[in-house]
């Protein structure tokens, strides 16, 4: 495992870490604490020391599983959770210091820990970024010993740029992959200036970038890849990175030609992300331990050469840029 600094948190974390949206069961399936603990332990055994979760993942069950595993391990494992998406309606007016404080306290109780390594606002509405009192609340929570660091999970580049204006924001979690390349422009440069840790989510575009999907692939009705392609439940950019599914399959055929003989392009898609040194870590999910092993193959790959990087960019420009680039 290779390790990188997580911005000004000064944490040294595994560059390939673990997201837990689907830990304990695939999207839409019933949660299994036993499976979740197996995946988490397997990840730690393989050198992963940074785990990302949220209070809404499986209605708090993900946090409970993480807490149970932490109590059985001696390693220093960094945990990042998120708050805000429980709010209903999820609008700026619902963001109130007392409510957010309770969310933090509830996460601590579920994980049975005394302090959170990193709490992240969970894709708040754009208006929240213009409310300093919300951000400064977390200085109070830090003073009270409830959190060590504040981060923000964002949907849009503009939100990321606004968030890092606040001096207490230490990390940004953002979608970045072969089909979502805009963050590598202005945002990465500005984040580096401020020593902001960058956590990359949706690195495989909800599995599309594995190259294993086709028009015949089916998803169960509880899976966001089935019901959220048009953003009916949450921002559609979280599902297939906002790419039209058929257009994504078309683009994948060209990407596959760059890696002949490879059945699963996930390691190459992860390697592409890690080629960007501004990144602190990437957090692919796993619904079974074997997926962690498959993802870790990215660390064994040699650096992608300039020609391959340019050809990947050409595929993006041809199929993805016009309909997606300026939306997020």
C-alpha positions as CSV (number, residue, x, y, z in Angstrom):
1,X,0.0,0.0,0.0
2,X,1.1,3.5,-0.7
3,X,0.2,6.4,1.6
4,X,-0.3,10.1,1.1
5,X,-1.0,13.2,3.3
6,X,-4.6,14.2,3.7
7,X,-4.0,17.9,3.3
8,X,-3.7,20.0,6.4
9,X,-5.3,17.3,8.6
10,X,-1.7,15.9,8.6
11,X,-3.2,12.3,8.5
12,X,-1.1,9.9,6.4
13,X,-3.7,7.7,4.7
14,X,-3.8,4.9,2.2
15,X,-4.0,6.3,-1.3
16,X,-6.6,3.6,-2.2
17,X,-9.1,3.7,0.7
18,X,-12.7,2.5,1.2
19,X,-16.1,4.0,0.7
20,X,-18.9,2.3,2.5
21,X,-22.1,3.3,0.6
22,X,-22.7,-0.3,-0.4
23,X,-20.7,-2.1,2.3
24,X,-22.9,-4.8,3.8
25,X,-24.9,-5.3,0.7
26,X,-25.3,-3.9,-2.8
27,X,-27.3,-0.7,-3.3
28,X,-30.9,-1.5,-2.5
29,X,-30.3,-4.8,-0.8
30,X,-30.8,-5.6,2.9
31,X,-27.8,-4.6,5.1
32,X,-25.7,-7.4,6.6
33,X,-23.5,-6.5,9.6
34,X,-21.6,-9.7,9.2
35,X,-20.7,-9.0,5.6
36,X,-19.9,-5.4,6.4
37,X,-17.4,-6.4,9.1
38,X,-15.8,-9.0,6.8
39,X,-15.2,-6.3,4.1
40,X,-13.9,-3.8,6.6
41,X,-11.5,-6.2,8.3
42,X,-10.3,-7.4,4.9
43,X,-9.6,-3.8,3.9
44,X,-7.7,-3.1,7.0
45,X,-5.7,-6.3,6.6
46,X,-4.6,-5.1,3.2
47,X,-3.3,-1.8,4.5
48,X,-6.3,0.5,4.1
49,X,-6.4,2.9,7.0
50,X,-9.0,5.4,5.8
51,X,-12.7,4.6,5.7
52,X,-15.4,7.0,4.5
53,X,-19.0,6.6,5.6
54,X,-22.1,8.8,6.3
55,X,-24.9,8.8,8.8
56,X,-27.5,8.0,6.1
57,X,-25.7,4.9,4.7
58,X,-28.1,2.1,5.5
59,X,-29.7,4.3,8.1
60,X,-26.7,4.4,10.3
61,X,-25.9,0.7,10.0
62,X,-22.6,1.5,8.2
63,X,-21.4,3.6,11.1
64,X,-22.4,0.9,13.6
65,X,-20.4,-1.7,11.7
66,X,-17.3,0.5,11.5
67,X,-17.5,1.2,15.2
68,X,-17.7,-2.5,16.0
69,X,-14.6,-3.2,13.8
70,X,-12.6,-0.3,15.2
71,X,-13.1,-1.7,18.7
72,X,-11.5,-5.0,17.7
73,X,-8.5,-3.6,15.9
74,X,-5.3,-2.1,17.2
75,X,-4.3,-0.2,14.1
76,X,-4.8,3.5,13.7
77,X,-7.8,3.7,11.4
78,X,-9.0,7.1,10.2
79,X,-12.8,7.4,9.8
80,X,-14.6,10.2,7.9
81,X,-18.4,10.4,8.2
82,X,-20.9,12.9,6.8
83,X,-24.0,14.8,8.0
84,X,-26.8,16.8,6.6
85,X,-28.6,14.4,4.2
86,X,-31.0,13.4,6.9
87,X,-32.6,16.8,6.7
88,X,-36.0,16.8,5.1
89,X,-36.5,18.9,3.2
90,X,-32.9,19.0,2.3
91,X,-32.7,22.8,1.9
92,X,-30.5,25.6,3.2
93,X,-33.1,26.6,5.8
94,X,-33.0,23.1,7.4
95,X,-29.3,23.5,8.2
96,X,-29.2,24.7,11.8
97,X,-26.3,24.5,14.3
98,X,-28.3,22.6,16.9
99,X,-29.5,20.0,14.4
100,X,-26.0,19.5,12.9
101,X,-24.6,19.2,16.4
102,X,-27.0,16.4,17.2
103,X,-26.0,14.7,14.0
104,X,-22.4,14.7,15.1
105,X,-23.3,13.4,18.5
106,X,-25.4,10.7,17.0
107,X,-22.6,9.5,14.8
108,X,-20.3,9.4,17.8
109,X,-22.9,7.2,19.7
110,X,-23.4,4.8,16.8
111,X,-19.6,4.3,16.4
112,X,-19.1,4.4,20.1
113,X,-16.1,6.7,19.8
114,X,-15.2,9.9,21.6
115,X,-14.1,12.1,18.7
116,X,-14.5,12.1,14.9
117,X,-11.4,12.3,12.8
118,X,-13.2,14.0,10.0
119,X,-16.8,15.2,9.7
120,X,-18.0,16.3,6.3
121,X,-21.1,18.3,5.3
122,X,-22.9,15.9,3.0
123,X,-23.4,17.7,-0.3
124,X,-25.3,20.7,1.2
125,X,-27.4,23.0,-1.0
126,X,-25.4,25.7,-2.7
127,X,-26.9,28.4,-0.4
128,X,-25.2,26.8,2.6
129,X,-21.8,27.8,1.3
130,X,-22.8,31.4,1.9
131,X,-23.7,30.9,5.5
132,X,-20.5,31.3,7.6
133,X,-22.3,30.4,10.8
134,X,-22.7,26.8,9.6
135,X,-19.0,26.4,8.9
136,X,-17.9,28.1,12.1
137,X,-20.1,25.8,14.2
138,X,-17.5,23.2,13.6
139,X,-14.8,25.3,15.3
140,X,-17.0,25.1,18.4
141,X,-17.4,21.3,18.0
142,X,-13.6,21.0,17.6
143,X,-13.1,23.0,20.8
144,X,-15.5,20.7,22.6
145,X,-13.5,17.7,21.5
146,X,-16.1,16.2,19.3
147,X,-14.3,16.5,16.0
148,X,-10.7,16.9,14.8
149,X,-11.4,18.2,11.3
150,X,-14.1,19.6,9.0
151,X,-14.5,18.7,5.3
152,X,-17.2,19.1,2.7
153,X,-18.5,16.6,0.2
154,X,-19.6,18.6,-2.9
155,X,-21.5,18.2,-6.1
156,X,-20.1,21.1,-8.1
157,X,-16.7,22.7,-8.7
158,X,-18.1,26.1,-7.7
159,X,-19.2,24.7,-4.3
160,X,-15.7,23.2,-3.8
161,X,-14.0,26.5,-4.6
162,X,-16.4,28.4,-2.2
163,X,-15.9,25.8,0.6
164,X,-12.1,26.1,0.6
165,X,-12.4,29.8,1.3
166,X,-13.3,28.8,4.9
167,X,-10.0,28.3,6.8
168,X,-11.4,25.5,8.9
169,X,-12.2,23.3,5.8
170,X,-9.5,20.7,5.5
171,X,-10.8,18.4,2.9
172,X,-13.0,18.2,-0.2
173,X,-14.7,15.1,-1.3
174,X,-15.5,15.2,-5.0
175,X,-16.4,13.1,-8.0
176,X,-13.4,12.6,-10.3
177,X,-12.9,9.9,-12.9
178,X,-12.3,9.3,-16.6
179,X,-15.8,10.5,-17.2
180,X,-15.7,13.5,-14.8
181,X,-12.4,15.4,-15.6
182,X,-13.3,19.0,-14.9
183,X,-11.9,19.0,-11.3
184,X,-8.4,18.6,-12.6
185,X,-8.5,22.1,-14.1
186,X,-9.0,25.0,-11.7
187,X,-10.0,23.2,-8.5
188,X,-7.0,21.0,-8.1
189,X,-4.7,24.0,-8.5
190,X,-6.6,26.0,-5.9
191,X,-6.8,23.1,-3.5
192,X,-3.1,22.6,-3.7
193,X,-2.5,26.3,-2.8
194,X,-4.5,25.9,0.4
195,X,-3.2,22.4,1.3
196,X,-6.7,20.9,1.0
197,X,-7.0,17.1,1.1
198,X,-8.9,15.7,-1.9
199,X,-11.0,12.6,-1.5
200,X,-12.2,11.1,-4.7
201,X,-15.6,9.4,-4.8
202,X,-17.5,7.6,-7.6
203,X,-14.2,6.7,-9.1
204,X,-15.7,4.0,-11.3
205,X,-18.8,6.0,-12.4
206,X,-21.1,3.6,-10.5
207,X,-19.3,0.6,-12.1
208,X,-19.6,1.9,-15.6
209,X,-15.8,2.3,-15.9
210,X,-15.2,-1.4,-15.1
211,X,-16.2,-2.1,-18.7
212,X,-18.2,-5.1,-17.6
213,X,-21.7,-3.6,-18.2
214,X,-23.7,-3.8,-21.4
215,X,-27.2,-3.0,-22.6
216,X,-28.3,-6.3,-21.2
217,X,-27.1,-5.5,-17.6
218,X,-30.0,-5.2,-15.2
219,X,-30.2,-3.4,-11.8
220,X,-32.7,-4.1,-9.0
221,X,-35.3,-1.5,-8.3
222,X,-33.7,-0.4,-5.0
223,X,-30.4,0.3,-6.8
224,X,-29.8,4.0,-7.6
225,X,-28.4,2.9,-11.0
226,X,-32.0,1.8,-11.7
227,X,-34.1,4.7,-10.3
228,X,-31.8,7.7,-10.2
229,X,-30.5,8.0,-13.8
230,X,-32.5,11.2,-14.2
231,X,-31.9,12.5,-10.7
232,X,-35.3,11.7,-9.3
233,X,-34.0,11.0,-5.8
234,X,-30.7,13.0,-5.6
235,X,-28.2,14.7,-7.9
236,X,-28.0,12.5,-11.0
237,X,-24.2,13.2,-11.1
238,X,-23.9,10.6,-8.4
239,X,-25.3,7.9,-10.8
240,X,-22.9,6.9,-13.6
241,X,-21.3,10.3,-13.0
242,X,-24.3,11.9,-14.8
243,X,-23.5,10.1,-18.1
244,X,-26.3,8.8,-20.3
245,X,-25.9,5.1,-19.9
246,X,-25.9,4.2,-23.6
247,X,-23.5,7.0,-24.3
248,X,-21.3,5.7,-21.5
249,X,-21.3,2.2,-23.0
250,X,-20.3,3.6,-26.4
251,X,-17.4,5.5,-24.8
252,X,-16.3,2.4,-22.9
253,X,-15.9,0.5,-26.1
254,X,-13.2,2.9,-27.2
255,X,-11.6,2.9,-23.7
256,X,-11.4,-0.9,-23.8
257,X,-9.4,-0.7,-27.0
258,X,-6.7,1.1,-25.1
259,X,-6.3,-1.8,-22.7
260,X,-6.6,-4.9,-24.9
261,X,-7.2,-8.2,-23.2
262,X,-8.4,-6.7,-20.0
263,X,-11.8,-7.9,-18.8
264,X,-12.1,-5.4,-15.9
265,X,-10.8,-1.9,-16.4
266,X,-11.4,-0.9,-12.7
267,X,-7.7,-1.1,-11.8
268,X,-6.8,1.1,-14.8
269,X,-9.6,3.6,-14.0
270,X,-8.3,3.9,-10.4
271,X,-4.7,4.2,-11.6
272,X,-5.7,7.0,-13.9
273,X,-7.0,8.9,-10.8
274,X,-3.9,8.2,-8.8
275,X,-1.8,9.6,-11.6
276,X,-3.0,13.1,-10.3
277,X,-0.7,13.8,-7.4
278,X,-3.1,16.4,-5.9
279,X,-5.3,13.5,-4.9
280,X,-5.1,12.4,-1.3
281,X,-7.0,9.2,-1.7
282,X,-9.7,7.5,-3.8
283,X,-12.6,5.7,-2.1
284,X,-14.1,2.9,-4.3
285,X,-16.8,1.0,-2.6
286,X,-17.1,-2.8,-2.2
287,X,-20.1,-5.1,-1.7
288,X,-17.8,-8.1,-1.2
289,X,-14.2,-8.6,-0.2
290,X,-13.1,-9.8,-3.6
291,X,-13.8,-6.3,-5.0
292,X,-11.2,-4.8,-2.6
293,X,-8.6,-7.3,-3.9
294,X,-9.5,-6.4,-7.5
295,X,-9.3,-2.6,-6.8
296,X,-5.9,-3.0,-5.1
297,X,-4.5,-4.3,-8.4
298,X,-4.3,-0.7,-9.4
299,X,-1.3,-0.3,-7.1
300,X,0.6,-2.9,-9.0
301,X,0.2,-1.2,-12.4
302,X,2.9,0.9,-13.8
303,X,2.2,4.6,-14.4
304,X,0.1,5.2,-17.4
305,X,2.2,6.8,-20.1
306,X,1.6,10.1,-21.7
307,X,0.1,8.6,-24.9
308,X,-2.5,6.6,-23.0
309,X,-3.4,9.6,-20.9
310,X,-3.9,11.7,-24.0
311,X,-6.0,8.9,-25.6
312,X,-8.2,8.7,-22.5
313,X,-8.7,12.5,-22.7
314,X,-9.6,12.1,-26.4
315,X,-12.4,9.7,-25.5
316,X,-13.6,12.1,-22.9
317,X,-13.6,15.0,-25.3
318,X,-15.4,12.9,-28.0
319,X,-18.2,11.4,-25.9
320,X,-18.5,13.0,-22.5
321,X,-17.3,16.6,-22.4
322,X,-20.2,18.4,-24.2
323,X,-23.1,16.9,-22.3
324,X,-21.4,16.7,-18.8
325,X,-18.3,18.9,-18.4
326,X,-20.0,22.2,-17.4
327,X,-22.8,20.7,-15.3
328,X,-20.8,19.9,-12.2
